[in-house]
């Protein structure tokens, strides 16, 4: 099942206080970037983020879910209505994520 553009737009609006949030559509889903780093994505209208130590600390009750078959587990952000949580989550996670790979 593909994610809806409406859900993507809602999540992006919740993140609008942050500079550097971008996305890329990929096979009916959306990869979310922050400051050029992959932070998570929207899969089947679920907002999932990489399970960094800061994400686990800020969302200790968040369940692990698989975005698609064969993928690594990610954390479900089930409170996308909380702008403050999302902003804090992205700011905390960004330094833990690897820099994007250079294209040849």
C-alpha positions in Angstrom: 0.0 0.0 0.0 1.4 3.4 -1.0 1.5 6.4 1.4 -0.8 9.3 0.7 0.5 12.7 -0.3 -1.8 14.2 2.3 -0.1 12.3 5.1 3.3 13.4 3.8 2.1 17.1 3.7 0.8 16.8 7.3 4.1 15.4 8.6 6.1 18.1 6.6 3.8 20.8 8.1 4.5 19.4 11.6 8.3 19.8 10.8 8.0 23.2 9.2 9.8 24.9 12.2 13.0 23.1 11.1 15.3 24.3 8.2 16.6 21.6 6.0 13.8 19.0 5.9 13.4 17.5 2.5 11.9 14.4 1.0 12.1 12.1 -2.0 9.4 9.9 -3.4 10.4 6.3 -3.8 8.2 3.5 -5.0 5.0 5.0 -3.5 6.6 5.9 -0.2 8.7 8.9 1.0 12.2 9.1 2.4 12.6 12.0 4.8 15.9 13.9 5.0 17.2 16.4 7.6 20.2 18.5 6.8 21.0 16.1 3.9 20.8 12.9 6.1 18.2 10.2 5.9 16.3 10.4 9.2 13.4 8.1 8.3 10.4 7.9 6.0 6.7 7.5 5.5 5.7 3.9 4.8 2.1 2.9 4.4 1.1 6.2 6.1 3.3 5.5 9.1 6.1 7.8 10.1 9.2 5.7 10.9 12.6 7.0 12.0 16.0 5.3 12.4 16.5 3.8 15.8 19.3 6.0 17.0 20.1 6.1 20.7 18.5 9.6 21.0 15.4 8.4 19.2 15.1 5.5 21.6 15.7 7.8 24.6 13.1 10.4 23.5 10.5 7.7 22.5 11.1 4.8 25.0 7.7 3.2 24.3 7.9 3.4 20.5 7.4 0.1 18.8 9.8 -1.2 16.2 8.2 -1.8 12.8 9.5 -2.9 9.4 8.9 -0.3 6.7 8.9 -2.9 3.9 9.8 -6.5 3.5 13.5 -7.1 3.9 14.2 -3.8 5.6 15.7 -3.1 9.0 13.4 -2.3 11.8 12.6 1.4 12.5 10.8 3.2 15.3 7.2 4.2 14.8 6.5 7.9 15.6 2.9 7.5 16.7 2.5 11.1 18.0 3.0 13.1 14.8 0.6 15.7 16.3 3.4 16.8 18.8 5.4 19.4 16.9 7.8 19.9 19.8 8.6 16.2 20.1 9.3 16.0 16.3 11.5 19.1 16.3 13.4 17.8 19.3 13.7 14.3 17.8 15.1 15.6 14.6 17.6 17.9 16.3 18.8 15.1 18.6 19.1 12.5 15.9 20.9 14.5 13.2 24.4 14.3 14.8 24.1 10.5 15.2 23.3 9.9 11.6 26.0 9.2 9.0 26.8 11.9 6.4 25.4 11.2 2.9 27.7 9.2 0.6 29.4 11.1 -2.1 28.1 10.4 -5.6 30.7 9.5 -8.2 
